[in-house]
Amino acid sequence: MINLTPWLEAPNWHVAFSGGLDSTVLLHLLAEQARKHASPPLRAIHIHHGLQPAADAWPAHCQAICDNLGIELQVIHVQVSPGASLEQAARDARYTAFKNALGPGDILFTGQHRDDQAETLLFRLLRGAGLRGLAAMPGQRALGQGYLARPLLGRSRQQLQDYAKAHELVWIEDPSNADTQFARNYLRGEVFPQLQQRWPQASQNLARAAEHLGEALGLLDEVAQGDLALAGQGAPAAWPGLDSLGLATLMGLTPARQRNALQYWLSRRTRLPDTRHWAGWADLRDAAGDARPVWRLADGQLLRSHGRIWWLSGDWLQQPAGRLAWPDPAVPLLLPGNGSVRLVGAAALDGLHIAYRQGGEMLEVPGRGRRDLKRLLNEQQVPHFLRPRLPLLYHGERLLAVANLPGLVQADCQLHWQLPTNAQGLS
């Protein structure tokens, strides 16, 4: 019924097992594969959202199914954050749990099928989504350290039901699926039956349209990759791992190509803004040269400094503070929320510590005498948002070195700073 060949070399297989029809059929198919052919170790994962009383009985149902198939089951309880969209919050909690469960190269199989593909397209059309939102769900995408795979996308819901009945499978009917207050349930229960009465091939044709849109998106992604390759040039070597793009290069593109490049770049870092919130890009782009505009997005923010736009997320959204003693400079020092530092030279000195700017610092620069640190950072074109978290090395009250700026040292030493990860928003 499905081709599993692309994933046979994975270290482990996992199944997102809700106990419903789709995931029950998928689990049974994978168990049959594992029984008849050499396959990676197989495990099922059931996410308990705790959103309705009926769900408390589902882990036991899933356990019974897995015991019958000889498959290990992991039940993960998640906390769904309150918000405007319960569906989105539950999905976020669920996929965070899946992501954390995957090891390097592992595969998570999910049960989306052709009808889901069609419903997704219609749902997003009604919300006014752009091409990126309308493109088909991919058969595989990255998830955490592994990958998410959807081997049932070429099959219809009816085909899954026929398979389940033929193999006498038992599954859960989620009561919430009948609640047409939820938009997807309304489309599935009220709209699609009417469409299919008039156009029996509606789901198949909509799914095919989504594939065509996905192909068009692939071409736009190729354009974006070329534009971003140019915009990524010239990143300061002193701040490795900090994501930025050249503003002048982006501004040389048409507005449509600007949005296309940024959508591609941001889609791997954050949930994309809707059409109304793209005004934030125009505000950031067109602000006065001495302004410090910020475009706040779901999982981070874009800032502008020294002719570049910078993506900040994770630890970068909090400012470090205080001073940290460095009792053994021969060993790298972990900076809470701010990466780590290591010292080359001056290791024999006692009483070293790391601190952050308070204002008024002075540094004795060889051949230049005492200089105001603020002026020196201006000369080095250090981005303004980076200055409050730039590690400073002190011996007592004497400033010895500024991290990652070889010219700003007072002693025969260099302070190397490994910046905090900015990958938290990468998807």
Order of alpha helices (4+ residues) and beta strands (2+ residues): beta-alpha-beta-alpha-beta-alpha-beta-alpha-alpha-beta-beta-alpha-alpha-alpha-alpha-beta-alpha-alpha-alpha-beta-beta-beta-beta-beta-beta-beta-beta-beta-alpha-beta-beta-beta
